Amino acid sequence: MKKNSLLFFLLFSVIIFAQKKDKREGAYSIQLVSVESPKGIENGKIDSLTSTYEDSLIKINWQYGVSQIGFDLLNKTDESIKVLWDDAAFISAENKSSRVFHKGVKYIDRENSQAPTSIYKGTSLSDLISPTTYTTYVSGKYGGWISKPLYSTPAAIWSSKVEYKPELLGQKLKVVLPLKKDDTTFEYLFVFKTVFKEKK
């Protein structure tokens, strides 16, 4: 009997140990790592710590929001520029491209054509983008509009700690953001990698 109890205890301990997860205080996020700038735009600078990019045309700072990416875009030129939403795109870690919609567009209208947004010279635009294919409507008593995360991460439940998974880090997410000045379109490709920011 004692032998069986000891065996059960050892087996139980092994199972518990195997199921123990690495949980840390912090959050999954993204970090700007590179930018493919348009022809004619040179000497662009990246600050990966703040996810900021700057060149002679624009200065843009990105913020990750789980199901969307926010940005503050400064027009550095002496003329207005336009954000061409219909030509913008989000490219997932699986390398799948999706149309995007931005702040002010209703969920139900997300697949419709979106008018360009003008940014007057020397001013900035605060906006966000979300892939249209990541937002769906669920019917039923507890249904409604649901937007899934830009990349799959374990959520914290009843705790400030989340499960840390190294395999989720280093994935590449991309945003194509076309800007128009006069009759010239400048297409930017912003590349982000997935990171885990520990709380200090």
Backbone as numpy.savetxt, mean C-alpha at the origin, in Angstrom:
# Nx Ny Nz CAx CAy CAz Cx Cy Cz
0.35 -46.26 34.72 -0.48 -45.06 34.72 0.39 -43.80 34.72
1.42 -43.81 35.59 2.34 -42.68 35.66 3.08 -42.51 34.35
3.42 -43.66 33.74 4.15 -43.62 32.48 3.29 -42.97 31.39
2.00 -43.32 31.36 1.09 -42.76 30.37 0.89 -41.25 30.61
0.81 -40.85 31.89 0.63 -39.43 32.21 1.84 -38.62 31.78
3.04 -39.18 32.02 4.27 -38.51 31.63 4.35 -38.38 30.11
3.96 -39.44 29.40 3.97 -39.43 27.94 3.00 -38.38 27.40
1.81 -38.31 28.02 0.80 -37.33 27.62 1.32 -35.90 27.85
1.96 -35.69 28.98 2.50 -34.36 29.32 3.58 -33.94 28.32
4.46 -34.86 27.98 5.52 -34.55 27.02 4.95 -34.24 25.64
3.95 -35.03 25.23 3.32 -34.82 23.93 2.60 -33.48 23.90
1.91 -33.15 25.00 1.19 -31.88 25.10 2.17 -30.71 25.03
3.31 -30.84 25.70 4.32 -29.79 25.72 4.90 -29.55 24.33
5.13 -30.65 23.60 5.68 -30.54 22.23 4.69 -29.82 21.33
3.40 -30.15 21.45 2.36 -29.52 20.62 2.27 -28.03 20.92
2.27 -27.68 22.22 2.18 -26.28 22.61 3.38 -25.49 22.11
4.57 -26.10 22.23 5.80 -25.44 21.79 5.78 -25.23 20.27
5.27 -26.26 19.56 5.23 -26.18 18.09 4.25 -25.10 17.62
3.20 -24.89 18.42 2.19 -23.93 18.03 2.50 -22.50 18.48
3.53 -22.35 19.30 3.88 -21.02 19.81 4.30 -20.12 18.65
3.70 -18.94 18.58 3.97 -18.04 17.48 4.83 -16.86 17.92
5.59 -16.37 16.98 6.44 -15.20 17.23 5.57 -13.96 17.10
5.19 -13.37 18.22 4.35 -12.17 18.19 5.16 -10.96 18.66
4.99 -9.86 17.95 5.75 -8.66 18.26 4.85 -7.43 18.22
5.24 -6.43 18.98 4.51 -5.16 18.93 4.98 -4.38 17.72
4.04 -4.00 16.89 4.39 -3.29 15.67 3.31 -3.48 14.62
3.65 -3.19 13.38 2.67 -3.30 12.30 3.37 -3.54 10.97
2.69 -4.25 10.08 3.18 -4.44 8.72 2.93 -3.15 7.94
3.85 -2.82 7.05 3.74 -1.59 6.28 4.49 -1.75 4.96
4.67 -0.65 4.24 5.45 -0.67 3.01 6.45 0.48 3.05
7.47 0.36 2.22 8.54 1.36 2.18 8.93 1.58 0.72
9.01 2.85 0.31 9.41 3.17 -1.06 10.88 2.80 -1.26
11.16 2.00 -2.31 12.54 1.56 -2.52 13.12 2.02 -3.86
12.25 2.26 -4.86 12.77 2.75 -6.14 11.66 3.43 -6.94
12.08 4.24 -7.90 11.14 4.96 -8.76 11.67 4.93 -10.18
10.80 4.52 -11.11 11.13 4.63 -12.53 10.52 5.95 -12.99
11.36 6.96 -13.16 10.87 8.28 -13.54 10.77 8.38 -15.07
9.95 9.31 -15.55 9.75 9.47 -16.99 11.00 10.00 -17.69
11.02 9.87 -18.99 12.10 10.45 -19.79 12.10 11.96 -19.63
13.26 12.53 -19.51 13.38 13.97 -19.36 13.40 14.42 -17.91
13.10 13.51 -16.99 13.14 13.81 -15.56 14.33 13.07 -14.96
15.32 13.81 -14.50 16.54 13.19 -13.99 16.84 13.66 -12.57
17.80 12.99 -11.96 18.29 13.35 -10.62 17.20 13.30 -9.54
16.29 12.34 -9.67 15.29 12.15 -8.63 15.93 11.56 -7.38
15.44 11.97 -6.22 16.00 11.49 -4.96 14.94 10.77 -4.14
15.35 9.65 -3.53 14.44 8.85 -2.71 14.91 8.85 -1.26
13.98 9.06 -0.35 14.22 8.88 1.07 13.35 7.70 1.51
13.95 6.51 1.59 13.18 5.30 1.90 12.61 5.31 3.31
13.29 5.97 4.24 12.81 6.00 5.62 11.47 6.71 5.73
11.26 7.74 4.91 9.99 8.48 4.95 9.11 8.19 3.73
9.58 7.29 2.85 8.86 6.97 1.60 8.55 8.24 0.80
9.59 9.05 0.62 9.46 10.32 -0.10 10.33 10.31 -1.36
9.79 10.86 -2.44 10.54 11.00 -3.69 10.44 12.44 -4.15
11.54 12.97 -4.72 11.55 14.35 -5.20 12.41 14.49 -6.44
11.89 15.26 -7.41 12.68 15.61 -8.60 12.32 17.04 -8.99
12.63 17.45 -10.21 12.38 18.83 -10.63 10.89 19.12 -10.86
10.09 18.08 -11.01 8.67 18.24 -11.30 7.79 18.14 -10.05
8.08 17.16 -9.19 7.21 16.88 -8.04 8.00 16.51 -6.79
7.30 16.56 -5.67 7.75 15.95 -4.43 6.56 15.18 -3.89
6.74 13.90 -3.58 5.62 13.08 -3.15 6.02 12.22 -1.95
5.13 12.19 -0.98 5.32 11.37 0.22 4.18 10.36 0.29
4.52 9.08 0.54 3.53 8.00 0.56 3.30 7.50 1.99
2.03 7.12 2.27 1.67 6.54 3.57 0.79 5.31 3.33
1.19 4.20 3.98 0.45 2.94 3.82 -0.77 2.92 4.72
-1.91 2.49 4.18 -3.15 2.45 4.95 -3.88 1.12 4.89
-3.15 0.00 4.83 -3.67 -1.37 4.81 -4.44 -1.69 3.51
-5.57 -1.02 3.26 -6.33 -1.30 2.04 -6.19 -0.17 1.01
-5.35 0.79 1.31 -5.14 1.91 0.39 -3.77 2.54 0.67
-3.31 3.36 -0.26 -2.05 4.08 -0.08 -2.34 5.57 -0.22
-2.02 6.32 0.80 -2.22 7.77 0.75 -0.95 8.46 0.26
-1.12 9.67 -0.23 0.06 10.44 -0.66 -0.20 11.94 -0.58
0.89 12.69 -0.42 0.88 14.15 -0.51 1.79 14.51 -1.68
1.21 15.12 -2.70 1.95 15.41 -3.93 2.06 16.91 -4.14
3.30 17.40 -4.17 3.58 18.82 -4.39 3.97 19.07 -5.84
3.31 20.03 -6.48 3.64 20.45 -7.83 4.73 21.52 -7.73
5.94 21.21 -8.15 7.07 22.13 -8.03 7.24 23.04 -9.24
6.42 22.84 -10.26 6.58 23.61 -11.48 5.82 24.94 -11.41
5.96 25.75 -12.47 5.26 27.04 -12.53 3.99 26.95 -13.37
3.52 25.71 -13.60 2.27 25.48 -14.32 1.48 24.36 -13.63
0.19 24.29 -13.93 -0.63 23.24 -13.35 -0.27 21.88 -13.95
-0.39 20.84 -13.14 -0.25 19.47 -13.63 -1.51 18.70 -13.26
-1.77 17.62 -13.97 -2.97 16.82 -13.73 -2.60 15.38 -13.42
-3.36 14.79 -12.48 -3.22 13.36 -12.20 -4.22 12.63 -13.08
-3.73 11.74 -13.93 -4.58 11.00 -14.88 -5.03 9.68 -14.24
-6.14 9.74 -13.53 -6.60 8.58 -12.75 -6.93 7.36 -13.62
-7.49 7.59 -14.79 -7.89 6.46 -15.64 -6.69 5.64 -16.12
-5.51 6.24 -16.09 -4.31 5.53 -16.54 -3.44 5.06 -15.37
-3.86 5.38 -14.16 -3.10 4.94 -12.98 -3.39 3.47 -12.70
-2.49 2.81 -11.97 -2.66 1.38 -11.70 -1.95 0.98 -10.41
-2.46 -0.09 -9.80 -1.80 -0.74 -8.67 -1.37 -2.12 -9.14
-0.12 -2.49 -8.85 0.40 -3.81 -9.24 0.74 -4.57 -7.96
0.08 -5.68 -7.77 0.19 -6.45 -6.53 1.50 -7.22 -6.44
1.71 -7.85 -5.28 2.90 -8.68 -5.07 2.91 -9.87 -6.02
1.72 -10.26 -6.50 1.61 -11.36 -7.47 1.75 -10.85 -8.90
2.10 -9.58 -9.06 2.32 -8.93 -10.35 1.04 -8.82 -11.18
-0.09 -8.63 -10.49 -1.37 -8.43 -11.17 -1.75 -6.95 -11.10
-2.13 -6.41 -12.26 -2.44 -5.00 -12.36 -3.92 -4.74 -12.16
-4.24 -3.63 -11.50 -5.64 -3.25 -11.24 -5.81 -1.75 -11.41
-6.98 -1.35 -11.93 -7.34 0.06 -11.93 -7.42 0.55 -10.49
-7.36 1.85 -10.31 -7.48 2.40 -8.96 -8.58 3.45 -8.92
-9.09 3.71 -7.72 -9.97 4.86 -7.53 -9.43 5.66 -6.36
-9.85 6.91 -6.26 -9.25 7.80 -5.28 -10.30 8.44 -4.39
-9.86 9.28 -3.49 -10.73 9.94 -2.52 -11.83 10.73 -3.23
-13.06 10.58 -2.74 -14.19 11.29 -3.31 -14.99 10.48 -4.30
-14.44 9.35 -4.76 -15.15 8.47 -5.68 -15.95 7.44 -4.89
-17.23 7.34 -5.15 -18.07 6.37 -4.45 -17.69 4.94 -4.84
-17.81 4.03 -3.89 -17.47 2.64 -4.16 -18.21 2.11 -5.39
-19.48 2.46 -5.49 -20.30 1.93 -6.59 -19.84 2.47 -7.95
-19.14 3.61 -7.94 -18.67 4.24 -9.19 -17.19 3.96 -9.47
-16.58 3.09 -8.70 -15.13 2.92 -8.77 -14.62 2.43 -10.13
-15.45 1.71 -10.88 -15.02 1.19 -12.19 -15.30 2.18 -13.33
-16.00 3.28 -13.01 -16.29 4.29 -14.04 -15.08 5.17 -14.31
-15.16 5.90 -15.41 -14.09 6.84 -15.76 -14.00 7.92 -14.68
-12.76 8.32 -14.36 -12.53 9.34 -13.32 -11.82 10.55 -13.93
-12.40 11.71 -13.70 -11.82 12.94 -14.25 -10.45 13.21 -13.63
-9.52 13.76 -14.40 -8.20 14.11 -13.85 -8.33 15.15 -12.74
-7.39 15.13 -11.82 -7.34 16.13 -10.75 -6.22 17.12 -11.06
-6.55 18.40 -11.07 -5.54 19.43 -11.35 -4.86 19.89 -10.06
-3.55 20.07 -10.15 -2.77 20.60 -9.03 -2.13 21.90 -9.50
-2.59 23.01 -8.96 -2.11 24.34 -9.37 -0.63 24.48 -9.02
0.07 25.32 -9.75 1.52 25.51 -9.54 1.82 25.87 -8.08
2.83 25.20 -7.54 3.28 25.49 -6.18 2.37 24.98 -5.08
1.32 24.25 -5.44 0.41 23.72 -4.41 0.52 22.19 -4.33
-0.13 21.62 -3.32 -0.04 20.18 -3.13 -1.43 19.54 -3.08
-1.47 18.26 -3.34 -2.69 17.46 -3.31 -2.51 16.33 -2.31
-3.46 16.19 -1.38 -3.48 15.05 -0.47 -4.59 14.12 -0.93
-4.23 12.90 -1.30 -5.22 11.97 -1.83 -4.81 10.55 -1.47
-5.55 9.59 -1.97 -5.23 8.18 -1.73 -5.68 7.36 -2.92
-5.09 6.19 -3.05 -5.51 5.28 -4.11 -5.84 3.92 -3.51
-6.79 3.25 -4.14 -7.18 1.92 -3.72 -7.51 1.11 -4.97
-7.07 -0.14 -5.08 -7.38 -0.94 -6.27 -8.88 -1.23 -6.35
-9.45 -1.06 -7.52 -10.89 -1.29 -7.69 -11.27 -2.74 -7.43
-10.40 -3.67 -7.79 -10.72 -5.10 -7.65 -10.62 -5.58 -6.21
-10.09 -4.75 -5.31 -9.95 -5.15 -3.91 -11.18 -4.76 -3.08
-12.12 -4.05 -3.69 -13.32 -3.61 -2.99 -14.54 -4.31 -3.56
-15.32 -4.96 -2.70 -16.50 -5.70 -3.12 -17.66 -5.43 -2.17
-18.85 -5.70 -2.66 -20.04 -5.54 -1.83 -20.52 -6.92 -1.38
-20.74 -7.06 -0.08 -21.24 -8.31 0.48 -22.67 -8.09 0.95
-23.59 -8.88 0.45 -25.00 -8.72 0.81 -25.30 -9.44 2.12
-26.47 -9.21 2.64 -26.88 -9.86 3.89 -26.99 -8.88 5.04
-27.44 -9.39 6.17 -27.69 -8.56 7.35 -26.46 -7.78 7.79
-25.31 -8.43 7.76 -24.08 -7.78 8.20 -23.16 -7.46 7.01
-23.78 -7.32 5.85 -23.00 -7.03 4.65 -22.64 -5.56 4.52
-22.12 -5.23 3.35 -21.69 -3.86 3.07 -20.46 -3.88 2.20
-19.87 -2.72 2.00 -18.65 -2.61 1.20 -17.45 -3.04 2.02
-16.62 -3.91 1.43 -15.43 -4.42 2.10 -14.21 -4.24 1.21
-13.14 -3.70 1.77 -11.88 -3.55 1.04 -10.83 -4.44 1.67
-10.27 -5.34 0.90 -9.27 -6.25 1.45 -7.89 -5.58 1.48
-6.98 -6.05 2.33 -5.64 -5.46 2.44 -4.86 -5.55 1.12
-3.94 -4.61 0.93 -3.13 -4.60 -0.28 -2.20 -5.81 -0.34
-1.83 -6.32 0.83 -1.14 -7.62 0.89 -1.52 -8.30 2.20
-1.56 -9.61 2.14 -2.12 -10.39 3.25 -1.18 -10.39 4.46
-1.69 -9.88 5.58 -0.91 -9.87 6.83 -1.79 -10.34 7.97
-1.21 -11.03 8.96 -2.00 -11.46 10.12 -2.40 -10.27 10.97
-3.65 -10.22 11.36 -4.15 -9.09 12.15 -4.02 -9.38 13.64
-3.92 -8.32 14.42 -3.88 -8.46 15.88 -5.31 -8.54 16.40
-5.60 -9.54 17.21 -6.93 -9.70 17.79 -6.82 -9.64 19.30
-7.48 -8.66 19.90 -7.47 -8.45 21.34 -6.05 -8.25 21.88
-5.15 -7.80 21.05 -3.77 -7.61 21.50 -3.08 -6.58 20.62
-2.07 -5.92 21.19 -1.29 -4.96 20.41 -0.18 -5.67 19.64
-0.01 -6.98 19.90 1.02 -7.75 19.21 0.44 -8.50 18.02
1.23 -8.58 16.96 0.81 -9.32 15.78 1.83 -10.41 15.48
1.37 -11.42 14.74 2.25 -12.52 14.40 3.28 -12.06 13.36
4.54 -12.30 13.66 5.64 -11.89 12.78 5.97 -13.05 11.84
5.87 -12.77 10.54 6.15 -13.79 9.53 7.18 -13.25 8.54
8.41 -13.71 8.61 9.47 -13.21 7.71 9.14 -13.38 6.23
8.35 -14.42 5.90 8.04 -14.68 4.49 7.15 -13.59 3.87
6.53 -12.77 4.72 5.69 -11.69 4.21 6.48 -10.43 3.88
7.74 -10.41 4.29 8.56 -9.21 4.11 9.31 -9.24 2.78
9.57 -8.06 2.23 10.35 -7.97 0.99 9.54 -8.15 -0.27
8.21 -8.31 -0.15 7.38 -8.40 -1.34 7.30 -7.03 -2.02
7.12 -7.03 -3.32 7.09 -5.78 -4.08 5.66 -5.39 -4.48
5.28 -4.18 -4.15 4.03 -3.59 -4.59 4.38 -2.37 -5.44
3.58 -2.09 -6.46 3.91 -0.98 -7.36 2.69 -0.10 -7.64
2.95 1.17 -7.87 1.91 2.12 -8.24 2.36 2.88 -9.49
1.53 2.84 -10.50 1.76 3.63 -11.72 0.95 4.91 -11.58
1.62 6.05 -11.63 0.93 7.34 -11.46 1.31 8.28 -12.61
0.44 8.43 -13.61 0.72 9.32 -14.73 0.30 10.77 -14.42
1.18 11.70 -14.72 0.92 13.13 -14.53 1.04 13.84 -15.88
0.18 14.82 -16.10 0.21 15.55 -17.37 0.50 17.02 -17.15
1.44 17.54 -17.91 1.80 18.96 -17.86 1.81 19.47 -19.30
0.98 20.47 -19.57 0.75 20.92 -20.96 0.25 19.73 -21.78
0.97 19.36 -22.82 0.56 18.22 -23.65 1.45 17.00 -23.44
2.26 17.05 -22.38 3.20 15.96 -22.11 2.76 15.14 -20.91
2.75 13.82 -21.07 2.40 12.93 -19.96 3.68 12.33 -19.38
3.81 12.43 -18.06 4.95 11.87 -17.35 4.45 10.68 -16.52
4.90 9.49 -16.88 4.43 8.28 -16.18 5.47 7.81 -15.16
5.08 7.83 -13.90 5.96 7.38 -12.82 5.58 5.96 -12.39
6.58 5.16 -12.06 6.35 3.84 -11.47 7.04 3.82 -10.11
6.24 3.80 -9.04 6.76 3.76 -7.69 6.77 2.32 -7.19
7.92 1.89 -6.68 8.08 0.51 -6.22 8.28 0.50 -4.71
7.46 -0.30 -4.02 7.52 -0.42 -2.56 7.87 -1.85 -2.17
8.48 -2.01 -1.01 8.67 -3.35 -0.46 7.93 -3.44 0.87
7.48 -4.64 1.20 6.75 -4.85 2.45 7.75 -4.97 3.61
7.42 -4.33 4.72 8.31 -4.31 5.90 7.47 -4.51 7.17
8.15 -4.75 8.26 7.49 -4.80 9.57 8.16 -3.75 10.45
7.35 -2.81 10.94 7.88 -1.74 11.77 7.58 -2.05 13.24
8.63 -2.40 13.97 8.44 -2.72 15.38 8.27 -1.46 16.22
7.39 -1.54 17.20 7.16 -0.42 18.09 8.31 -0.33 19.06
8.87 0.86 19.21 10.03 1.04 20.09 9.62 1.76 21.37
